[in-house]
Amino acid sequence: MSIASMSNSLPIVQAKKKAKRLKSFLKPRLPEISLGECLNIISRLENERDWNSYLAKLQQAASTREHGDKAENYIKKTILPLIASIAAKHKMNVILDPAKIENCEATDLQPNRKRISMRIEPIQPHGGTYCEPFLDASMTSLRFGCDWTNVKLNFIFPKEAFSVVAKLISGNKICNDAEPQITRFETLQEKQYMLTLNTSGVSDTVDHGLNIQTDQTMLKVLQKGFDRFFVRYCRVINAYMALRGRWGNKKLVTNLENSIWKLNCDDPTYMAVSNYFYSTTIAGLVFHGVLGSAGPYILGEDGSIEIGVCSIIYLENEDNETPKGYYIAKYGDSWQTSIYLKGFNESDINTLTAEFGIPRGRFPEKETSFYQTSAFDALCDWTVKNPLYAKRVGRDEGRYLPDWYEKVVARKFTQDTKTTKQDFLNAIEKEPYLIDQGIRCSFHIDQKKSAEENKAVFHSQRESFARFGYKEFILCCEWLHGCNQRKTINSSFSSYKLKHMVEAWARKSGKGNQYVSNGAFIAAAIHMGFDWKPDFDSPNVRFNISGKSPAITALKETVII
C-alpha cells in the first residue's frame, strides 16, 4: 500500500471529516481557526500529541491491516493448496474451513499474523489416526505444527491393545525431545487409549529484505518440509493399519516401532556419527559448529542458528525474556534472537567473528566470511572423515549457505591434488592437435599460406599454449573435481560451454573475472581422467561429464556469459 493510498484509508478520511465538521461548528465563534488546528484538536481527543503523530498511528494501522490481508491471501492461495496437493499424493485428507482464518496474538514486531486450524487424516476413514495442527503465517514467517516445534500425531488403540501401547511408550525407539502421551477415554462404554507421538513441524522465515510472497526459496523449503512430514506420518499409518486387529503379532509390533523411530530419525546408519565439527569456548560460553540438514549452524548454550544468515546485534531495551546485551540473531532482526552472548565485550565479539565468520548488524548473506575461518577448516577436516554424511547433506545444497559443500570439495581438491606444470604438459601430449583455442581444425588453416607456413603457425601456437596455459589449467582442474563421470559421452555440453561454466564459477566463488581458454579446459579434463571425443572439424570436444554433477547443478541459476 502506497503512502497516498494509506492517507486515503477509511479511518484517516473519517478523521479529516470530523475536523472539517469541527471547523464548520467553530467558524462563527472563531473565524480565524484553520483546518490544521481542528485536526490537532481531533488528535488530542484521541490522546495523541498532534495531527502528525495521529496520522502516523492511523497509517501504521492501515499498513498492518494490509499485511494481515496479504498473509491471509498467501495462506489461501499458496500454502493451503500446496498442503492439499501433497496430502492427496499420500492419500491423506486435509479438513479445514478457509473462512476461519483468525488473527493471532499480536506482537510489536509481528502484528499481522494469521492462523488457521485443520485436521489431517487418511482419505479412507477408519477413525484410527489423525492430527490437528495449525498454520501460522505473517509476512516474514510461516509455521505448521501443534506448538512451536512439533506436530502431535494421534493413534487410537482398543483396550485389548494396551500392552502394545505400553511396549511402544516404554521402548527406546521414540526419538523426540517432546515426550509421548497416553490418554484414556471411553466411547460407547468401551475403553480406548490414544497414543500421541511428536514429529517435527514445518517452519521457515524469509530471506533478508523479502517477504513470504517474494521469497521463492522459502516456498521450496516449505514444500520439502511438508513432503517429509507426510512421508513420515504415512509410514507410521501403514504399519499401524497392518497391526490393527492383530495386536499379538510381534513382527507387526516391531514394524510399528521401527516406523515410529523413523518419525524423527530416518537418516541412514552412517549419519549416526556426531555432526559436531568444531568447538570453542569464548568468555566462558561454549559454542559448537554443527552440520545440520540445512547446512552448517552454530550451537550455543541456549539456542542455535544457521551460519550464513546470522549476525551479532546489541539490544538496549531489557525485558524479562531478552536481557540487555549482545545476541546472535537471524538476519540481525531483534525478534529473531537465538543465542544470548552473556557477559560478552568487544574483544569477545571480535573473537567470535574470527572463529565463525559471524558479522555484526544487518548484512547481505553473500558477504559471509565463514569460508576464511577456523570453523570452516574444521568442517573440511570433518568431511574427510565423514564423506557420505557430508555428501547426503550437500546434495540438497543449503538454505542459507547453498555453496558450502562446493567450497569444501574445492578445498579438499586443492589440498589433496597439487597439479604441476608437468601434469599440464603431459595432458597436452595426449592430444597432439591441442592449442589454446581447442583442437586444431580447418578453421585454423589459412588458405593463403603454404602448408609449411601453417605448420609453423601451429607449432608456435602449441609452444605458446604450453608456456602460458598452466594457470587456466589449474582453475579448470579445481572446478572439474566437482564433476562426475558417466558411462557415455555427454553430447549436451561442449568444451566451449564447459569452459564458460568455469569462468562463471570463478566469479561466483569470489575469484574474480578469470579467462579460461577452450584448450586449457580440454587439457584439464584429459588430466582428470575423463573420456573425450572431438567434434567433427571443430575445436570443441565432448566428454563423459554428467549433467547432474554438483559443479554443474550449482550453476543452474547463474548467468553463463
LUMNUPA-745335 format. One record per residue (C-alpha): residue number from 1; x negated, y, z negated. Coordinates in Angstrom, 3 decimals, always signed. Each point is the difference from the previous one (the first is absolute). Layout:
 pos       xx       yy       zz
 NUM        X        Y        Z
...
***
This chain:
 pos       xx       yy       zz
   1   +0.000   +0.000   +0.000
   2   -1.462   +3.357   +1.018
   3   -0.169   +3.036   -2.275
   4   +2.690   +1.633   +2.123
   5   +2.371   -2.940   -0.351
   6   -0.681   -0.252   -3.743
   7   +0.801   +3.708   -0.311
   8   +3.382   -0.701   +1.577
   9   +0.889   -2.995   -2.190
  10   +3.401   +0.117   -1.704
  11   -1.135   +0.958   -3.563
  12   -2.112   +2.865   +1.368
  13   +2.841   +1.255   +2.214
  14   +2.364   -0.162   -2.971
  15   -2.430   +1.959   -2.184
  16   -0.286   +2.713   +2.678
  17   +3.811   +0.188   +0.279
  18   +0.251   +0.456   -3.763
  19   -2.515   +2.845   +0.184
  20   +1.973   +1.697   +2.807
  21   +3.254   -0.279   -1.970
  22   -1.761   +1.394   -3.061
  23   -1.296   +2.928   +2.046
  24   +3.509   +0.712   +1.339
  25   +1.341   -0.060   -3.562
  26   -2.707   +2.302   -1.405
  27   -0.264   +2.411   +2.974
  28   +2.774   +2.384   -1.157
  29   -1.688   +0.373   -3.398
  30   -3.640   -0.294   +1.125
  31   -0.185   +1.365   +3.586
  32   -3.773   -0.436   +0.268
  33   -0.134   -3.673   -1.062
  34   -1.662   -2.218   +2.626
  35   +0.592   -3.577   +1.060
  36   -3.449   -0.928   -1.319
  37   +0.918   +1.256   -3.474
  38   +3.205   -2.039   +0.125
  39   -2.002   -3.084   +1.006
  40   -2.229   +0.542   -3.043
  41   +3.074   +0.269   -2.242
  42   +1.389   -3.273   +1.390
  43   -3.419   -1.621   -0.571
  44   -0.191   +1.129   -3.638
  45   +3.462   -1.460   -0.611
  46   -1.570   -3.326   +1.087
  47   -2.845   +0.478   -2.528
  48   -2.540   +0.943   +2.680
  49   -2.324   +3.010   -0.098
  50   +1.019   +1.489   +3.349
  51   +1.323   -0.916   +3.435
  52   -3.386   -1.240   +1.271
  53   -0.307   -2.589   -2.771
  54   +3.662   -1.021   +0.351
  55   -0.379   -0.312   +3.787
  56   -3.090   -2.202   -0.443
  57   +1.970   -2.222   -2.378
  58   +2.886   -0.339   +2.475
  59   -2.390   -0.725   +2.886
  60   -1.740   -2.678   -2.056
  61   +3.369   -1.591   -0.740
  62   +0.871   +0.090   +3.712
  63   -3.334   -1.618   +0.892
  64   +0.533   -2.696   -2.634
  65   +3.440   -0.813   +1.385
  66   -1.435   -0.211   +3.507
  67   -2.768   -2.372   -1.135
  68   +2.571   -2.135   -1.766
  69   +2.082   -0.173   +3.173
  70   -3.073   -1.005   +2.024
  71   -0.928   -2.724   -2.503
  72   +3.564   -1.334   +0.114
  73   -0.017   +0.049   +3.794
  74   -3.330   -1.867   +0.046
  75   +1.425   -2.678   -2.290
  76   +3.101   -0.462   +2.155
  77   -1.553   +0.139   +3.468
  78   -3.454   -1.486   -0.520
  79   -0.561   -2.027   -3.168
  80   +3.363   -1.741   -0.428
  81   +0.040   -1.229   +3.641
  82   -3.614   -1.153   -0.455
  83   +0.867   -1.999   -3.129
  84   +3.128   -1.438   +1.638
  85   -1.891   -1.158   +3.109
  86   -2.774   -1.672   -2.009
  87   +2.564   -1.592   -2.336
  88   +1.995   -1.387   +2.948
  89   -3.182   -1.521   +1.428
  90   -0.364   -1.938   -3.254
  91   +3.734   -0.877   -0.157
  92   +0.638   +2.367   -2.897
  93   +2.884   +2.408   -0.486
  94   -0.303   +3.566   -1.309
  95   +3.184   +1.250   -1.669
  96   +0.320   +3.732   -0.636
  97   +2.181   +3.040   +0.570
  98   -1.887   +2.757   +1.893
  99   +2.497   +2.523   -1.376
 100   -1.307   -0.635   -3.520
 101   -3.398   +1.629   +0.358
 102   -0.502   +1.901   -3.252
 103   -2.259   +2.729   -1.313
 104   -2.799   -1.270   -2.227
 105   -1.015   +1.707   -3.195
 106   -1.828   +3.077   +1.270
 107   -3.489   +1.098   -0.981
 108   -1.755   +3.276   +0.695
 109   -2.286   -1.731   +2.496
 110   +2.609   -2.247   +1.639
 111   +3.404   +1.719   -0.242
 112   +1.481   -1.609   +3.100
 113   -0.117   -3.753   -0.642
 114   +2.835   -2.210   +1.220
 115   +0.860   -3.537   -1.079
 116   +2.238   -2.810   +1.214
 117   +0.585   -3.368   -1.665
 118   +0.482   -3.234   +1.907
 119   +0.463   -3.722   -0.430
 120   -2.048   -2.516   +1.990
 121   +1.040   -3.642   +0.321
 122   -0.128   -2.829   +2.573
 123   +2.351   +0.378   +2.976
 124   +1.426   -3.435   -0.790
 125   +1.564   +0.704   -3.414
 126   -0.450   -2.544   -2.760
 127   -0.128   +2.216   -3.091
 128   -3.380   -1.321   -1.016
 129   -2.318   +2.966   +0.487
 130   +0.069   +3.745   +0.533
 131   -1.881   +3.177   -0.816
 132   +1.235   +3.557   -0.521
 133   -2.757   +2.485   +0.803
 134   +0.322   +3.693   +0.715
 135   -1.555   +2.162   +2.692
 136   -1.371   +3.304   -1.283
 137   -1.244   +2.603   +2.508
 138   -1.196   +3.589   +0.042
 139   -1.727   +1.962   +2.752
 140   -3.368   -1.277   -1.238
 141   +0.585   -3.513   -1.368
 142   +2.117   -3.131   +0.221
 143   +0.489   -2.805   -2.502
 144   +1.911   -3.306   +0.253
 145   +0.419   -1.989   -3.206
 146   +1.901   -0.553   -3.221
 147   -2.485   +2.116   -1.976
 148   -3.198   +1.884   +0.790
 149   -1.919   -3.069   +1.180
 150   +2.103   -3.170   +0.325
 151   +3.071   -1.538   +1.595
 152   +1.889   -2.377   -2.300
 153   +1.097   -3.224   +1.726
 154   +2.830   -1.891   -1.703
 155   +0.553   -3.766   +0.294
 156   +2.986   -1.804   -1.571
 157   -0.428   -3.438   -1.617
 158   +2.752   -2.201   -1.486
 159   -0.126   -1.325   -3.543
 160   -1.454   -3.354   +1.064
 161   -2.954   +1.778   +1.654
 162   -1.146   +1.796   -3.151
 163   -3.009   -2.307   -0.303
 164   -1.102   +1.147   +3.468
 165   +0.338   +3.658   -1.020
 166   -1.988   -0.650   -3.175
 167   -2.749   -1.713   +1.996
 168   -0.184   +2.870   +2.468
 169   -0.175   +2.738   -2.603
 170   -2.475   -1.801   -2.262
 171   -2.338   -0.979   +2.840
 172   -3.012   +1.921   +1.236
 173   +1.264   +0.703   +3.524
 174   +1.960   +3.178   -0.651
 175   -2.594   +2.539   +1.105
 176   +1.172   +3.533   -0.814
 177   -0.716   +2.590   -2.669
 178   +3.737   +0.246   -0.764
 179   +1.348   -2.929   -2.021
 180   +2.797   -2.186   +1.465
 181   +3.327   -0.130   -1.811
 182   +2.678   -2.609   -0.755
 183   +3.586   +1.169   -0.479
 184   +2.791   -2.321   -1.177
 185   +3.572   +0.706   +1.072
 186   +3.296   -1.819   +0.513
 187   +2.269   -0.234   +3.042
 188   +3.282   -1.950   -0.126
 189   -1.036   -1.504   -3.343
 190   -3.245   -1.284   +1.520
 191   -3.361   +1.007   -1.384
 192   -2.569   +1.163   +2.523
 193   -3.474   +1.484   -0.118
 194   -1.459   +2.765   +2.121
 195   -3.757   +0.010   +0.559
 196   -1.290   +3.476   +0.927
 197   -3.349   +0.132   +1.775
 198   -2.024   +3.069   +0.922
 199   -1.738   +0.704   +3.274
 200   -1.648   +3.152   +1.280
 201   +2.252   +2.662   +1.475
 202   -0.749   +2.204   +2.989
 203   -1.190   +3.587   -0.333
 204   -2.148   +2.610   +1.686
 205   -0.627   +3.732   +0.049
 206   -0.647   +2.130   +3.054
 207   -3.331   +1.141   +1.378
 208   -1.212   +3.465   -0.950
 209   +1.948   +2.766   +1.753
 210   +2.691   -2.347   +1.379
 211   +3.454   -1.164   -1.091
 212   +1.942   -3.238   +0.292
 213   +1.302   +1.005   +3.429
 214   -3.397   +0.817   +1.534
 215   -2.306   -2.574   -1.624
 216   +0.142   -2.927   +2.448
 217   -2.628   -1.955   -1.935
 218   +2.291   -0.039   -3.018
 219   +2.754   -1.675   +2.036
 220   -2.417   -2.754   +1.084
 221   -1.073   -0.550   -3.610
 222   +3.628   -0.238   -1.129
 223   +0.865   -2.435   +2.787
 224   -2.841   -2.304   -1.055
 225   +1.069   +0.321   -3.626
 226   +3.649   -0.904   +0.664
 227   -0.984   -2.918   +2.212
 228   -2.351   -1.322   -2.690
 229   +2.761   +0.332   -2.627
 230   +2.546   -1.991   +2.021
 231   -2.544   -2.690   +0.959
 232   -0.842   -0.586   -3.664
 233   +3.601   +0.128   -1.200
 234   +1.231   -2.401   +2.718
 235   -2.800   -2.443   -0.795
 236   +1.326   -0.299   -3.559
 237   +3.617   -0.179   +1.227
 238   -0.809   -2.934   +2.295
 239   -1.697   -1.925   -2.815
 240   +2.854   +0.857   -2.387
 241   +2.689   -1.141   +2.472
 242   -1.826   -3.299   +0.585
 243   +0.002   -0.596   -3.767
 244   +3.668   +0.870   -0.669
 245   +1.932   -3.076   -1.065
 246   -3.238   -1.987   -0.224
 247   -1.319   +1.517   -3.202
 248   -1.857   -3.153   -1.042
 249   -2.147   -0.193   +3.130
 250   -3.523   +0.772   -1.248
 251   -1.413   +0.597   +3.474
 252   +2.654   +2.622   +0.779
 253   -0.566   +1.652   -3.393
 254   -3.714   +0.220   +0.819
 255   +0.824   +1.525   +3.393
 256   +2.109   +2.656   -1.735
 257   -2.840   +0.690   -2.447
 258   -2.435   +0.468   +2.866
 259   +2.358   +2.356   +1.853
 260   +0.402   +2.067   -3.182
 261   -3.785   +0.190   -0.296
 262   -0.173   +1.329   +3.555
 263   +2.442   +2.813   -0.821
 264   -2.948   +2.028   -1.218
 265   -3.003   -2.093   +0.950
 266   +0.314   -1.358   +3.540
 267   -3.593   +0.687   +1.001
 268   -2.233   -2.923   +1.081
 269   -2.261   -1.592   -2.601
 270   -3.128   +1.773   +1.231
 271   +1.584   +3.275   -1.160
 272   +0.111   -1.189   -3.609
 273   -3.470   +1.459   -0.630
 274   -0.340   +3.282   -1.847
 275   +0.638   +2.955   +2.297
 276   -2.048   +2.378   -2.167
 277   -2.959   +1.154   +2.084
 278   -1.394   +2.825   -2.160
 279   +0.094   +1.129   -3.635
 280   -1.405   +3.010   -1.797
 281   +0.487   +1.882   -3.266
 282   +0.230   +3.807   -0.045
 283   +0.565   +2.022   -3.189
 284   +1.076   -3.166   -1.805
 285   +2.637   -0.928   +2.607
 286   -0.366   -3.142   +2.116
 287   +0.803   +0.169   +3.718
 288   +0.157   -2.884   +2.465
 289   -0.051   -0.097   +3.774
 290   +2.550   -2.612   +1.093
 291   +1.012   -1.367   +3.415
 292   +3.791   -0.173   +0.193
 293   +2.445   -0.855   +2.766
 294   +0.002   +3.648   +1.166
 295   -3.793   +0.338   -0.118
 296   -2.471   +1.213   -2.652
 297   +1.362   +1.722   -3.098
 298   -1.351   +1.321   -3.292
 299   +1.272   -1.520   -3.251
 300   -0.147   +1.934   -3.266
 301   +1.145   -0.797   -3.514
 302   +3.509   +1.384   +0.550
 303   +0.665   -0.406   +3.720
 304   -1.311   -0.461   +3.523
 305   +0.052   +1.851   +3.321
 306   -1.206   -0.773   +3.530
 307   -3.312   +1.523   +1.043
 308   +0.282   +2.299   +2.990
 309   +3.230   +1.594   -1.159
 310   -0.870   +1.116   -3.523
 311   -1.714   +3.070   -1.371
 312   -0.829   +1.559   -3.355
 313   +2.226   +2.784   -1.353
 314   +0.228   +1.962   -3.231
 315   +3.346   +0.474   -1.758
 316   +0.352   +3.071   -2.188
 317   +3.548   -0.524   -1.264
 318   -0.007   -2.599   -2.739
 319   +3.013   -2.163   -0.868
 320   +0.671   -3.317   -1.727
 321   -0.619   -2.085   +3.119
 322   -2.860   +1.902   +1.636
 323   -2.519   +1.554   -2.399
 324   -2.093   +2.914   +1.160
 325   -3.109   -1.085   +1.900
 326   -1.362   -1.705   +3.116
 327   +1.903   -2.681   +1.928
 328   -0.446   -2.141   +3.090
 329   +3.155   +0.611   +2.042
 330   +1.373   -1.124   +3.340
 331   -0.421   +2.801   +2.572
 332   -0.974   +2.262   -2.896
 333   +3.705   +0.321   -0.920
 334   +0.727   +0.704   -3.659
 335   +3.042   -2.298   +0.104
 336   -2.075   -2.956   +1.247
 337   -2.652   -0.194   -2.724
 338   -1.342   -3.532   -0.476
 339   -3.084   +0.059   -2.230
 340   -0.568   +2.386   -2.931
 341   -3.674   +0.990   -0.286
 342   +0.078   +0.543   -3.743
 343   -2.877   +2.067   -1.341
 344   -1.552   +0.638   +3.426
 345   -2.119   +3.084   +0.627
 346   -1.479   +1.441   +3.202
 347   -3.013   -2.314   -0.109
 348   +2.212   -3.073   -0.396
 349   +2.147   +1.080   +2.961
 350   -3.108   +0.358   +2.158
 351   -1.123   -3.491   -1.032
 352   +3.397   -1.514   +0.851
 353   -0.037   +1.723   +3.388
 354   -3.492   -1.318   +0.716
 355   +0.924   -3.559   -1.039
 356   +3.299   -0.335   +1.918
 357   +0.111   +2.951   +2.415
 358   +3.126   +1.471   -1.615
 359   +0.182   +3.760   +0.710
 360   +1.861   +2.776   -1.795
 361   +3.367   +1.536   +0.808
 362   +2.092   -0.480   +3.124
 363   -2.000   -1.197   +2.982
 364   +0.340   -1.811   +3.366
 365   -0.546   -3.760   -0.397
 366   -2.423   -0.201   +2.912
 367   -2.541   +2.025   -1.970
 368   -0.558   -2.759   -2.577
 369   -3.622   -0.570   -0.977
 370   +0.668   -3.509   -1.350
 371   -2.175   -1.498   +2.738
 372   -3.064   +1.786   -1.392
 373   +0.395   -1.245   -3.594
 374   -1.307   -2.756   -2.252
 375   +3.523   -1.439   -0.144
 376   +0.029   -0.528   +3.772
 377   -3.463   -1.599   -0.138
 378   +1.395   -2.405   -2.599
 379   +3.055   -0.715   +2.186
 380   -2.302   -0.935   +2.884
 381   -1.945   -2.381   -2.259
 382   +3.249   -1.493   -1.327
 383   +1.366   -0.718   +3.495
 384   -3.152   -1.973   +0.844
 385   +0.855   -2.364   -2.874
 386   +3.758   +0.006   +0.725
 387   +0.307   +0.301   +3.802
 388   +3.372   -1.786   +0.362
 389   +1.611   +2.161   -2.674
 390   -1.293   +3.212   +1.566
 391   +0.987   -1.063   +3.519
 392   +3.569   -0.870   -1.081
 393   +0.491   +3.410   -1.614
 394   -1.880   +1.778   +2.791
 395   +2.140   -1.405   +2.805
 396   +2.922   +2.097   -1.263
 397   -2.313   +3.039   +0.007
 398   +0.937   +2.161   -2.982
 399   +2.673   +2.466   -0.976
 400   -2.433   +2.778   -0.854
 401   -3.435   -1.170   +1.232
 402   +0.925   -1.784   +3.255
 403   -3.631   -0.293   +1.119
 404   -1.495   -1.341   -3.248
 405   -0.533   -3.531   +1.370
 406   -1.492   +1.355   +3.220
 407   -2.454   +2.050   -2.078
 408   -0.949   -3.060   -2.063
 409   -0.582   -2.090   +3.134
 410   -2.102   +2.760   +1.548
 411   -2.100   +0.308   -3.169
 412   -0.511   -3.760   -0.164
 413   -1.060   -0.100   +3.631
 414   -2.570   +2.760   -0.373
 415   -1.405   -1.713   -3.098
 416   -0.072   -3.541   +1.391
 417   -0.836   +0.648   +3.633
 418   -2.928   +2.242   +0.784
 419   -0.036   +0.311   +3.768
 420   -3.394   +0.742   +1.473
 421   -1.186   +1.564   +3.204
 422   -1.064   -3.474   +1.105
 423   +3.604   -1.237   -0.433
 424   +1.077   +2.744   +2.379
 425   -2.671   -0.886   +2.568
 426   +0.853   -3.719   -0.235
 427   +3.676   +0.762   +0.706
 428   -0.946   +2.028   +3.076
 429   -2.105   -2.880   +1.320
 430   +3.020   -2.333   -0.191
 431   +1.786   +2.164   +2.587
 432   -2.628   +0.971   +2.617
 433   +2.235   +2.544   +1.765
 434   +0.959   +1.936   -3.167
 435   -0.611   +3.774   -0.120
 436   +1.502   +2.748   -2.163
 437   +3.037   +0.328   +2.311
 438   +0.719   -3.741   -0.169
 439   -0.665   -2.758   +2.519
 440   -1.684   +1.233   +3.175
 441   +2.392   -0.298   +2.948
 442   +0.610   +1.574   +3.437
 443   +1.064   +3.200   -1.739
 444   -3.625   +0.569   -1.058
 445   -1.505   -0.553   +3.464
 446   -0.683   +3.126   +2.037
 447   +0.671   -0.852   +3.647
 448   -2.272   +2.848   +1.098
 449   -3.007   -1.620   -1.661
 450   -1.956   -3.055   +1.011
 451   +0.169   -3.265   -1.906
 452   -3.419   +0.663   -1.526
 453   +1.043   +3.470   -1.145
 454   +3.202   -1.332   -1.575
 455   -2.006   -2.723   -1.698
 456   -2.394   +2.594   -1.414
 457   +2.940   +2.033   -1.333
 458   +1.414   -3.130   -1.645
 459   -3.293   -0.829   -1.739
 460   -0.228   +3.599   -1.200
 461   +3.526   -0.230   -1.425
 462   -0.863   -3.272   -1.774
 463   -3.109   +1.535   -1.554
 464   +1.911   +3.086   -1.132
 465   +2.773   -2.132   -1.487
 466   -2.511   -2.183   -1.862
 467   -1.687   +3.122   -1.367
 468   +3.034   +2.027   -1.122
 469   +2.951   -2.412   -0.483
 470   -0.982   -1.497   -3.368
 471   +1.858   +2.534   -2.188
 472   +3.273   -0.577   +1.861
 473   -0.637   -3.762   -0.146
 474   -0.173   +0.117   -3.834
 475   +3.299   +1.897   -0.237
 476   +1.736   -2.534   +2.267
 477   -1.354   -2.941   -2.013
 478   +1.377   +1.562   -3.178
 479   +3.481   +0.312   +1.520
 480   -0.103   -3.462   +1.600
 481   -0.490   -1.581   -3.394
 482   +3.731   +0.641   -0.509
 483   +0.922   -1.862   +3.208
 484   +1.017   -3.650   +0.191
 485   -0.649   -2.428   +2.828
 486   +2.696   -1.866   +1.908
 487   -0.349   -3.063   +2.191
 488   +0.499   +1.751   +3.332
 489   -1.065   +3.270   +1.601
 490   +2.384   +2.834   -0.908
 491   +0.903   +1.844   +3.202
 492   +1.881   +2.717   -1.924
 493   -3.143   +1.840   -1.099
 494   -2.836   +1.063   +2.271
 495   -3.393   +0.944   -1.377
 496   +0.731   +3.603   +0.985
 497   +3.179   +0.080   -2.097
 498   -1.728   -1.702   -2.909
 499   -2.900   +2.456   +0.026
 500   +2.569   +2.815   -0.375
 501   +1.401   -1.857   -3.016
 502   -3.450   +0.089   -1.580
 503   -0.134   +3.772   +0.555
 504   +3.477   +0.426   -1.559
 505   -1.000   -2.173   -2.959
 506   -3.146   +2.083   -0.510
 507   +2.076   +3.200   -0.160
 508   +2.513   -1.592   -2.363
 509   -2.783   -1.324   -2.240
 510   -1.609   +3.413   -0.392
 511   -2.979   -0.791   +2.217
 512   +0.734   +2.957   +2.258
 513   +0.371   +0.145   +3.783
 514   -2.221   -2.852   +1.123
 515   -0.488   -0.828   +3.685
 516   -0.165   -3.689   +0.869
 517   -0.954   -1.199   +3.474
 518   +1.745   -2.878   +1.722
 519   -3.316   -1.830   +0.212
 520   -0.743   +0.390   -3.721
 521   +3.330   -1.602   -0.874
 522   -0.569   -2.899   +2.409
 523   -3.466   -0.594   -1.481
 524   +1.401   +0.080   -3.545
 525   +2.776   -2.490   +0.826
 526   -2.535   -2.335   +1.601
 527   -2.223   +0.267   -3.085
 528   +2.955   -0.714   -2.322
 529   +0.684   -3.266   +1.804
 530   +3.144   +0.812   +1.978
 531   +0.640   -1.696   +3.339
 532   +0.053   +2.419   +2.930
 533   +1.177   +0.103   +3.588
 534   -0.769   +2.931   +2.363
 535   +2.850   +1.430   +2.044
 536   -0.403   -0.435   +3.764
 537   -2.164   +2.779   +1.457
 538   +0.501   +2.148   -3.103
 539   -2.210   +1.325   -2.803
 540   +2.504   -1.328   -2.562
 541   -0.019   -3.297   -1.876
 542   +2.697   -2.024   -1.808
 543   -0.650   -1.896   -3.237
 544   +1.668   -2.617   -2.173
 545   +0.810   +2.701   -2.571
 546   +3.381   -0.525   -1.687
 547   +2.464   +2.870   +0.279
 548   +1.057   -0.791   -3.586
 549   -3.477   +0.716   -1.351
 550   -0.021   +2.310   -3.072
 551   -2.290   +2.464   +1.797
 552   +2.570   +0.377   +2.809
 553   +3.212   -0.002   -2.065
 554   -1.494   +2.646   -2.295
 555   +0.005   +2.363   +2.998
 556   +3.587   -0.650   +1.109
 557   +1.134   +3.487   -1.058
 558   -3.242   +1.739   +0.964
 559   -0.290   +2.037   +3.183
 560   -2.519   -1.688   +2.325
 561   -1.628   +2.660   +2.184
***
